[in-house]
Amino acid sequence: MGFAGAMAVAMAMDALIGWPDWLFARIGHPVTWLGRLIHAVDTGWNRSADPPALRRAAGVAAAVVVIALAAALAWAVQAALGAGWIGVILVGILAWPLVALRSLHDHVAAVAGPLGGSDIAGARAAVGQIVGRDPAVLDDAGIARAALESLAENASDGIVAPVFWGALLGLPGIVGYKAINTLDSMIGHRTERHEAFGWAAARIDDLANLIPARLTGVLFVLLAPKPSQAWSCMLRDARRHRSPNAGWPEAAMAGGLGVRLSGPRTYHGSIADEPWLNAGARDPGAADIDAGLKLYRRAMLVLGGALVILALV
């Protein structure tokens, strides 16, 4: 299970130092490199004059090309590193920027500070960095809900999912997953431009997150302040979420903290009437964001420890 050890190295490095600003300024980030490739195929292959069926076929081809190219390059690099613990450590170092452990924590913590200090403008500005909804219309509870939902969902697709695929398949697994996730974030939207072209990207992302999302939910349940409530809420409400995957960690977070999440929200001036997760519970506040971050830290420590154990078995 050398790949599990590599993912433990990646998690440890990201938890300790994150992705430094000076390094980003010099070379960018692997996700931004993927983003340039995706933007190029979107610009060149997604032609508005084409009929929907042809645009969907082009989107399928684009997704396959991007994922295959990214995974093949990662496989070639991994093959060149060789076997043994030196290879494991090097794979872990290369996988490090693809695990958003520290940045997720810091971005969510940046919301809790001003919200707890009654700085509503600062809290809105901070939450606007991590969610797509309009922060200007959010009250204190809406800000806290947005932060906790982002924490729960991104714990799954920002850490657990890449680590899961990396532990299974090594560097091609984690790089291939990040290609899938970046495709979904860039073109997997139900907009006029991407309804057809992004169809494959969205479906592939749903499949890639199927197991990791449920694994993240289970981690939250096991380590939540209220495990039984977290378990019952996850089983009852996860499928009510608009996403086939995000509802699992979000519902577990809602039940574990004893707050309600999701519900109606505003995107670009339009109200999305989403169902509540843990309806009937109280609205969250700044203290609940801190509690959610504590649960997140525990879950990530357990995940890292499990990877170490797998590597040593």
C-alpha positions as a Markdown table, in Angstrom:
| # | Residue | x | y | z |
|---|---|---|---|---|
| 1 | Met | 0.0 | 0.0 | 0.0 |
| 2 | Gly | 2.8 | 2.4 | -1.0 |
| 3 | Phe | 0.3 | 4.8 | -2.5 |
| 4 | Ala | -1.5 | 5.2 | 0.8 |
| 5 | Gly | 1.8 | 6.2 | 2.3 |
| 6 | Ala | 2.3 | 8.7 | -0.5 |
| 7 | Met | -1.1 | 10.3 | 0.2 |
| 8 | Ala | -0.2 | 10.5 | 3.9 |
| 9 | Val | 2.9 | 12.4 | 2.9 |
| 10 | Ala | 0.9 | 14.7 | 0.7 |
| 11 | Met | -1.6 | 15.4 | 3.5 |
| 12 | Ala | 1.1 | 16.1 | 6.0 |
| 13 | Met | 3.0 | 18.5 | 3.8 |
| 14 | Asp | -0.2 | 20.4 | 2.9 |
| 15 | Ala | -1.3 | 20.6 | 6.6 |
| 16 | Leu | 2.1 | 22.0 | 7.6 |
| 17 | Ile | 2.8 | 24.5 | 4.8 |
| 18 | Gly | -0.1 | 24.6 | 2.4 |
| 19 | Trp | 0.7 | 26.0 | -1.1 |
| 20 | Pro | 2.9 | 29.1 | -0.4 |
| 21 | Asp | 2.0 | 32.3 | -2.1 |
| 22 | Trp | 5.5 | 32.8 | -3.3 |
| 23 | Leu | 5.4 | 29.4 | -5.1 |
| 24 | Phe | 2.1 | 30.2 | -6.6 |
| 25 | Ala | 3.4 | 33.5 | -7.9 |
| 26 | Arg | 6.4 | 31.8 | -9.5 |
| 27 | Ile | 4.8 | 28.7 | -11.1 |
| 28 | Gly | 1.1 | 28.9 | -10.4 |
| 29 | His | -0.7 | 25.7 | -9.3 |
| 30 | Pro | -1.4 | 22.3 | -11.0 |
| 31 | Val | -5.1 | 23.1 | -11.0 |
| 32 | Thr | -4.5 | 26.4 | -12.8 |
| 33 | Trp | -2.5 | 24.4 | -15.4 |
| 34 | Leu | -5.4 | 22.1 | -15.9 |
| 35 | Gly | -7.7 | 25.1 | -16.1 |
| 36 | Arg | -5.8 | 26.5 | -19.0 |
| 37 | Leu | -6.1 | 23.2 | -20.9 |
| 38 | Ile | -9.8 | 23.0 | -20.1 |
| 39 | His | -10.4 | 26.6 | -21.2 |
| 40 | Ala | -8.6 | 25.8 | -24.5 |
| 41 | Val | -10.8 | 22.8 | -25.3 |
| 42 | Asp | -13.9 | 24.7 | -24.2 |
| 43 | Thr | -13.0 | 27.6 | -26.5 |
| 44 | Gly | -12.1 | 25.5 | -29.4 |
| 45 | Trp | -14.6 | 22.6 | -29.3 |
| 46 | Asn | -17.7 | 24.1 | -27.7 |
| 47 | Arg | -19.2 | 25.9 | -30.7 |
| 48 | Ser | -22.6 | 27.6 | -30.2 |
| 49 | Ala | -23.5 | 27.1 | -33.8 |
| 50 | Asp | -23.4 | 23.3 | -33.4 |
| 51 | Pro | -26.6 | 21.3 | -32.5 |
| 52 | Pro | -26.9 | 20.1 | -28.9 |
| 53 | Ala | -26.1 | 16.5 | -29.8 |
| 54 | Leu | -22.8 | 17.4 | -31.4 |
| 55 | Arg | -21.9 | 19.7 | -28.5 |
| 56 | Arg | -22.5 | 16.9 | -26.1 |
| 57 | Ala | -20.3 | 14.6 | -28.2 |
| 58 | Ala | -17.6 | 17.2 | -28.2 |
| 59 | Gly | -17.9 | 17.5 | -24.5 |
| 60 | Val | -17.5 | 13.8 | -24.0 |
| 61 | Ala | -14.3 | 13.9 | -26.2 |
| 62 | Ala | -13.0 | 16.9 | -24.3 |
| 63 | Ala | -13.4 | 15.2 | -20.9 |
| 64 | Val | -11.8 | 12.0 | -22.1 |
| 65 | Val | -8.8 | 13.9 | -23.7 |
| 66 | Val | -8.2 | 16.1 | -20.6 |
| 67 | Ile | -8.5 | 13.2 | -18.1 |
| 68 | Ala | -6.4 | 10.8 | -20.2 |
| 69 | Leu | -3.7 | 13.4 | -20.9 |
| 70 | Ala | -3.4 | 14.4 | -17.2 |
| 71 | Ala | -3.4 | 10.8 | -16.0 |
| 72 | Ala | -0.9 | 9.6 | -18.6 |
| 73 | Leu | 1.5 | 12.3 | -17.8 |
| 74 | Ala | 1.2 | 11.5 | -14.1 |
| 75 | Trp | 1.8 | 7.8 | -14.9 |
| 76 | Ala | 4.9 | 8.6 | -16.8 |
| 77 | Val | 6.3 | 10.7 | -14.0 |
| 78 | Gln | 5.4 | 8.0 | -11.4 |
| 79 | Ala | 7.1 | 5.3 | -13.5 |
| 80 | Ala | 10.3 | 7.4 | -13.7 |
| 81 | Leu | 10.4 | 7.7 | -9.9 |
| 82 | Gly | 10.9 | 4.0 | -9.2 |
| 83 | Ala | 9.7 | 1.9 | -6.4 |
| 84 | Gly | 10.5 | 1.8 | -2.7 |
| 85 | Trp | 10.1 | 4.4 | 0.0 |
| 86 | Ile | 12.0 | 7.1 | -1.9 |
| 87 | Gly | 9.5 | 6.7 | -4.7 |
| 88 | Val | 6.6 | 6.9 | -2.2 |
| 89 | Ile | 7.9 | 10.1 | -0.7 |
| 90 | Leu | 8.5 | 11.7 | -4.1 |
| 91 | Val | 5.0 | 10.7 | -5.2 |
| 92 | Gly | 3.7 | 12.3 | -2.0 |
| 93 | Ile | 5.6 | 15.5 | -2.7 |
| 94 | Leu | 4.2 | 15.7 | -6.2 |
| 95 | Ala | 0.6 | 15.0 | -4.9 |
| 96 | Trp | 0.9 | 17.6 | -2.2 |
| 97 | Pro | -0.5 | 20.6 | -4.1 |
| 98 | Leu | -3.6 | 18.5 | -5.1 |
| 99 | Val | -4.7 | 18.1 | -1.5 |
| 100 | Ala | -6.5 | 21.4 | -0.3 |
| 101 | Leu | -6.3 | 20.5 | 3.4 |
| 102 | Arg | -4.9 | 23.8 | 4.8 |
| 103 | Ser | -6.4 | 26.2 | 2.3 |
| 104 | Leu | -9.9 | 24.9 | 3.0 |
| 105 | His | -9.4 | 25.3 | 6.8 |
| 106 | Asp | -8.0 | 28.8 | 6.5 |
| 107 | His | -10.7 | 30.0 | 4.1 |
| 108 | Val | -13.5 | 28.8 | 6.4 |
| 109 | Ala | -11.7 | 30.1 | 9.5 |
| 110 | Ala | -11.5 | 33.5 | 7.8 |
| 111 | Val | -15.3 | 33.6 | 7.9 |
| 112 | Ala | -15.7 | 32.7 | 11.6 |
| 113 | Gly | -13.4 | 35.5 | 12.8 |
| 114 | Pro | -15.3 | 38.5 | 11.5 |
| 115 | Leu | -18.7 | 36.8 | 11.9 |
| 116 | Gly | -18.0 | 36.3 | 15.6 |
| 117 | Gly | -16.9 | 39.9 | 15.9 |
| 118 | Ser | -20.1 | 41.2 | 14.3 |
| 119 | Asp | -18.2 | 42.4 | 11.2 |
| 120 | Ile | -20.9 | 41.4 | 8.8 |
| 121 | Ala | -19.1 | 43.1 | 5.8 |
| 122 | Gly | -15.9 | 41.2 | 6.5 |
| 123 | Ala | -17.7 | 37.9 | 6.9 |
| 124 | Arg | -19.6 | 38.4 | 3.7 |
| 125 | Ala | -16.3 | 39.2 | 1.9 |
| 126 | Ala | -14.7 | 36.1 | 3.3 |
| 127 | Val | -17.5 | 33.8 | 2.5 |
| 128 | Gly | -17.8 | 35.2 | -1.0 |
| 129 | Gln | -14.3 | 33.7 | -1.6 |
| 130 | Ile | -15.6 | 30.1 | -1.1 |
| 131 | Val | -19.2 | 30.0 | -2.3 |
| 132 | Gly | -21.1 | 30.9 | -5.5 |
| 133 | Arg | -24.2 | 32.4 | -3.9 |
| 134 | Asp | -24.5 | 36.2 | -3.6 |
| 135 | Pro | -22.9 | 37.1 | -0.2 |
| 136 | Ala | -24.5 | 40.6 | -0.2 |
| 137 | Val | -27.9 | 39.1 | 0.7 |
| 138 | Leu | -26.7 | 36.8 | 3.4 |
| 139 | Asp | -27.5 | 37.5 | 7.1 |
| 140 | Asp | -25.4 | 36.0 | 10.0 |
| 141 | Ala | -27.1 | 32.6 | 9.8 |
| 142 | Gly | -26.8 | 32.5 | 6.0 |
| 143 | Ile | -23.1 | 33.3 | 6.2 |
| 144 | Ala | -22.6 | 30.5 | 8.8 |
| 145 | Arg | -24.6 | 28.0 | 6.7 |
| 146 | Ala | -22.6 | 28.8 | 3.6 |
| 147 | Ala | -19.3 | 28.4 | 5.4 |
| 148 | Leu | -20.3 | 25.1 | 6.9 |
| 149 | Glu | -21.7 | 23.7 | 3.7 |
| 150 | Ser | -18.5 | 24.7 | 1.8 |
| 151 | Leu | -16.4 | 23.1 | 4.6 |
| 152 | Ala | -18.4 | 19.8 | 4.4 |
| 153 | Glu | -18.6 | 19.6 | 0.6 |
| 154 | Asn | -15.0 | 20.6 | 0.0 |
| 155 | Ala | -13.7 | 18.2 | 2.6 |
| 156 | Ser | -15.1 | 15.5 | 0.3 |
| 157 | Asp | -14.0 | 16.7 | -3.1 |
| 158 | Gly | -11.0 | 18.7 | -2.0 |
| 159 | Ile | -9.3 | 16.2 | 0.3 |
| 160 | Val | -11.0 | 12.8 | 0.8 |
| 161 | Ala | -11.7 | 12.2 | -2.9 |
| 162 | Pro | -8.3 | 13.0 | -4.3 |
| 163 | Val | -6.6 | 11.1 | -1.4 |
| 164 | Phe | -9.0 | 8.1 | -2.0 |
| 165 | Trp | -8.1 | 7.9 | -5.7 |
| 166 | Gly | -4.5 | 8.6 | -5.0 |
| 167 | Ala | -4.3 | 5.8 | -2.5 |
| 168 | Leu | -5.9 | 3.4 | -5.0 |
| 169 | Leu | -4.0 | 4.4 | -8.2 |
| 170 | Gly | -1.1 | 6.6 | -7.1 |
| 171 | Leu | -0.2 | 9.8 | -8.9 |
| 172 | Pro | -2.4 | 9.0 | -12.0 |
| 173 | Gly | -5.3 | 8.5 | -9.6 |
| 174 | Ile | -5.0 | 11.9 | -7.8 |
| 175 | Val | -4.1 | 13.8 | -10.9 |
| 176 | Gly | -6.9 | 12.2 | -12.9 |
| 177 | Tyr | -9.4 | 13.0 | -10.2 |
| 178 | Lys | -8.3 | 16.6 | -10.1 |
| 179 | Ala | -8.7 | 16.8 | -13.8 |
| 180 | Ile | -12.3 | 15.4 | -13.4 |
| 181 | Asn | -13.1 | 17.8 | -10.6 |
| 182 | Thr | -11.7 | 20.8 | -12.4 |
| 183 | Leu | -13.6 | 19.9 | -15.6 |
| 184 | Asp | -16.8 | 19.9 | -13.5 |
| 185 | Ser | -16.1 | 23.2 | -11.8 |
| 186 | Met | -15.4 | 24.9 | -15.1 |
| 187 | Ile | -17.8 | 23.4 | -17.6 |
| 188 | Gly | -20.2 | 21.1 | -15.6 |
| 189 | His | -22.8 | 23.8 | -15.2 |
| 190 | Arg | -26.4 | 23.9 | -16.4 |
| 191 | Thr | -26.0 | 27.1 | -18.4 |
| 192 | Glu | -26.8 | 27.8 | -22.0 |
| 193 | Arg | -23.2 | 27.4 | -23.0 |
| 194 | His | -22.4 | 24.3 | -20.9 |
| 195 | Glu | -25.7 | 22.3 | -20.6 |
| 196 | Ala | -24.7 | 20.0 | -23.5 |
| 197 | Phe | -20.9 | 20.4 | -23.6 |
| 198 | Gly | -20.4 | 20.0 | -19.9 |
| 199 | Trp | -22.8 | 17.0 | -19.5 |
| 200 | Ala | -20.0 | 14.4 | -19.5 |
| 201 | Ala | -17.9 | 16.4 | -17.1 |
| 202 | Ala | -20.7 | 16.6 | -14.6 |
| 203 | Arg | -21.6 | 12.9 | -14.9 |
| 204 | Ile | -18.0 | 11.7 | -14.5 |
| 205 | Asp | -17.5 | 13.9 | -11.5 |
| 206 | Asp | -20.7 | 12.5 | -9.9 |
| 207 | Leu | -19.3 | 9.0 | -10.4 |
| 208 | Ala | -15.8 | 9.9 | -9.1 |
| 209 | Asn | -17.2 | 11.3 | -5.9 |
| 210 | Leu | -19.7 | 8.6 | -5.2 |
| 211 | Ile | -17.6 | 6.7 | -2.7 |
| 212 | Pro | -15.6 | 9.6 | -1.2 |
| 213 | Ala | -18.6 | 11.6 | -0.4 |
| 214 | Arg | -20.2 | 8.8 | 1.6 |
| 215 | Leu | -16.8 | 8.1 | 3.2 |
| 216 | Thr | -16.5 | 11.8 | 4.3 |
| 217 | Gly | -20.0 | 11.6 | 5.7 |
| 218 | Val | -19.1 | 8.5 | 7.8 |
| 219 | Leu | -16.0 | 10.2 | 9.1 |
| 220 | Phe | -18.1 | 13.2 | 10.2 |
| 221 | Val | -20.6 | 10.9 | 11.8 |
| 222 | Leu | -18.0 | 8.9 | 13.8 |
| 223 | Leu | -16.3 | 12.0 | 15.1 |
| 224 | Ala | -19.2 | 14.4 | 15.5 |
| 225 | Pro | -20.3 | 15.8 | 18.9 |
| 226 | Lys | -23.7 | 14.2 | 18.3 |
| 227 | Pro | -22.9 | 10.9 | 16.4 |
| 228 | Ser | -26.4 | 9.4 | 16.5 |
| 229 | Gln | -28.0 | 12.6 | 15.3 |
| 230 | Ala | -25.4 | 12.9 | 12.6 |
| 231 | Trp | -26.1 | 9.4 | 11.4 |
| 232 | Ser | -29.9 | 9.7 | 11.4 |
| 233 | Cys | -29.7 | 13.1 | 9.6 |
| 234 | Met | -27.3 | 11.8 | 7.0 |
| 235 | Leu | -29.5 | 8.7 | 6.2 |
| 236 | Arg | -32.7 | 10.8 | 6.2 |
| 237 | Asp | -31.6 | 14.0 | 4.4 |
| 238 | Ala | -28.6 | 13.3 | 2.2 |
| 239 | Arg | -30.7 | 12.3 | -0.8 |
| 240 | Arg | -32.8 | 15.5 | -0.5 |
| 241 | His | -29.8 | 17.5 | -1.6 |
| 242 | Arg | -29.7 | 18.7 | -5.3 |
| 243 | Ser | -26.3 | 16.9 | -5.6 |
| 244 | Pro | -26.1 | 13.1 | -5.5 |
| 245 | Asn | -22.9 | 13.4 | -3.4 |
| 246 | Ala | -22.7 | 16.7 | -1.5 |
| 247 | Gly | -25.7 | 15.9 | 0.7 |
| 248 | Trp | -23.9 | 13.1 | 2.5 |
| 249 | Pro | -21.1 | 15.2 | 4.2 |
| 250 | Glu | -23.4 | 18.2 | 4.5 |
| 251 | Ala | -26.2 | 16.3 | 6.2 |
| 252 | Ala | -23.7 | 14.6 | 8.5 |
| 253 | Met | -22.3 | 18.0 | 9.4 |
| 254 | Ala | -25.7 | 19.4 | 10.0 |
| 255 | Gly | -26.9 | 16.6 | 12.3 |
| 256 | Gly | -23.5 | 16.3 | 14.1 |
| 257 | Leu | -23.5 | 20.0 | 15.0 |
| 258 | Gly | -27.3 | 20.2 | 15.6 |
| 259 | Val | -27.9 | 22.9 | 13.1 |
| 260 | Arg | -29.9 | 23.2 | 9.8 |
| 261 | Leu | -28.0 | 23.7 | 6.5 |
| 262 | Ser | -28.9 | 24.2 | 2.8 |
| 263 | Gly | -32.4 | 25.7 | 2.3 |
| 264 | Pro | -33.3 | 28.6 | -0.1 |
| 265 | Arg | -30.4 | 30.7 | -1.4 |
| 266 | Thr | -29.7 | 33.3 | -4.0 |
| 267 | Tyr | -27.5 | 32.8 | -7.1 |
| 268 | His | -27.0 | 35.8 | -9.4 |
| 269 | Gly | -30.3 | 37.4 | -8.4 |
| 270 | Ser | -32.3 | 34.1 | -8.7 |
| 271 | Ile | -33.7 | 32.3 | -5.7 |
| 272 | Ala | -33.0 | 28.5 | -5.6 |
| 273 | Asp | -35.6 | 26.9 | -3.3 |
| 274 | Glu | -33.4 | 24.1 | -1.9 |
| 275 | Pro | -34.7 | 21.8 | 0.8 |
| 276 | Trp | -33.4 | 22.0 | 4.4 |
| 277 | Leu | -30.9 | 19.5 | 5.8 |
| 278 | Asn | -31.8 | 18.8 | 9.4 |
| 279 | Ala | -35.0 | 21.0 | 9.1 |
| 280 | Gly | -36.3 | 22.1 | 12.5 |
| 281 | Ala | -32.9 | 22.6 | 14.0 |
| 282 | Arg | -31.5 | 26.0 | 14.9 |
| 283 | Asp | -29.6 | 28.2 | 12.6 |
| 284 | Pro | -25.8 | 28.1 | 12.9 |
| 285 | Gly | -23.5 | 30.9 | 14.1 |
| 286 | Ala | -19.8 | 31.7 | 14.3 |
| 287 | Ala | -19.3 | 29.2 | 17.2 |
| 288 | Asp | -20.8 | 26.5 | 15.0 |
| 289 | Ile | -18.2 | 27.3 | 12.3 |
| 290 | Asp | -15.5 | 26.8 | 14.9 |
| 291 | Ala | -17.2 | 23.5 | 15.9 |
| 292 | Gly | -17.3 | 22.4 | 12.3 |
| 293 | Leu | -13.6 | 23.2 | 11.8 |
| 294 | Lys | -12.8 | 21.1 | 14.9 |
| 295 | Leu | -14.8 | 18.2 | 13.4 |
| 296 | Tyr | -13.0 | 18.7 | 10.1 |
| 297 | Arg | -9.6 | 18.6 | 11.8 |
| 298 | Arg | -10.5 | 15.4 | 13.7 |
| 299 | Ala | -11.7 | 13.8 | 10.5 |
| 300 | Met | -8.6 | 14.7 | 8.5 |
| 301 | Leu | -6.4 | 13.4 | 11.4 |
| 302 | Val | -8.2 | 10.1 | 11.3 |
| 303 | Leu | -8.0 | 9.9 | 7.5 |
| 304 | Gly | -4.2 | 10.6 | 7.7 |
| 305 | Gly | -3.8 | 8.0 | 10.4 |
| 306 | Ala | -5.7 | 5.4 | 8.4 |
| 307 | Leu | -3.4 | 6.0 | 5.4 |
| 308 | Val | -0.3 | 5.5 | 7.6 |
| 309 | Ile | -1.7 | 2.2 | 9.0 |
| 310 | Leu | -2.5 | 1.0 | 5.5 |
| 311 | Ala | 1.0 | 1.9 | 4.3 |
| 312 | Leu | 2.6 | 0.0 | 7.2 |
| 313 | Val | 0.4 | -3.2 | 7.0 |
